[in-house]
Amino acid sequence: MEKCDECKTGTIQNKEVEYILLGKNLGQYPAMVCNSCGQTLYTADVLDQVEAKARKLGIWGLAAKTRIGTSGNALDVKLPKAITNFLKLEKGQEVLIEPVDEKRFQVAIIR
């Protein structure tokens, strides 16, 4: 049995595990999983399959760079269409915004 490179105590075992991306279950895939810390490793072939499935579902590559703008005296963040479609956001919809740390904030949709 191979030792885990991450925790140095567990052993790596071959398993079938669910791959979840952006809250969507992309299916079961073979992976190497540490029985102690849970680190999960996939082969390049498996990651190619995952990427293909995510692209098919339209959830691959949703991260986007944007700029802070202004609206009156307030600052605003422009969201790309792909992200607004994925989140099902509409103009005028209420959200909760809060800082995570000094470099990040999160937005929660109020439904």
N, C-alpha and C positions, 0 to 999 in steps of 0.2 A: 504494500500500500504506500502511496505517495503522501508525504507530509504537506500540509498547507503552507504556502509561502507567506500568507498574510498573518495568521495567528501562531504559526510554528508548533501548535499542539495537536490540531485535528488532522484527520486523514481525508484525502480526496476520494470521493465515491462517484461512480457513474449513475446518473438518475435521469428520469424524464421530469421536467419541470415546466410550469406555466410561464410564459413570457408576457409580462404586462407592460404596456407602453401607453402613457397618458391615460391610464385607467381602462384601457381596452385590452382584453385577453386575446393575444395573437395565436394562442395554441400551445400545445405541449411540444417541447424540444429536448433532445438529449443534451445534458450538461454535466460538468464535473463540479460537485458540490462538497464543500468542507463540512464534515459532521460535527465540528465544534463551533466555528464562527459563522457558517452559512455562506461564505463567499462562493459565488457561482461564476463559473467560466464556461464559455461556449467556443466551439471551433469556428474558424472563418466561414466554413460552408454553412453552418447553422445561422450565423449572423447574416449571411447573404439571404437566406430564406426568410429570416425575420424582417430584414429591410424590404424585401419584395412584398411581403404581406402588408407591412405598414404603408408602403407606397400605394398598394391597391386600395387600402382603406382611407387614404388621404391624410394620414397622420404622421408621415415621415417628413422631417425637415421643417417643422412649424416654428422653430426659433427664428427670430428676425431682429435685425438691428434697426433702431428707430431713433428719432430725436425728440427732445422736449421742446414743445412749442408754447405759445401763449394764447390765452383766450380772455380778453379783458385784463384784469389784474392777476388772474390765476395762471398757473402753468398747466399744460395738458400733455398727454402722451398719445401719440397717434398709433393705433393698432392696425396691423396689416389685415387685409380682407380674409386671408386664410385662417388667421387666429380668431377673428370675430365669427366666422362661419363655424369653426370647430366648437367654440364656446356658446354659439347661438346667441350672441349679443345683439341688441338692437339699440338704436338711438333713444335716449331718455331712460334706459333701464337703470335701476338703482344697484350700486355696488358698494362694498365696504373696502376701504383701502387702509393699510396699516404698515408701518415699517417693520422689517425683519431684523435688520441691523443697519449700520451706517451706509451700506452700499446696495441694499436691496429692499424692495417693498413687495407686498403681495396684495392682490385684489381678489376679493371673494364676491361671487355673484349672489345677489339677494333675490330669491325666486319666491 
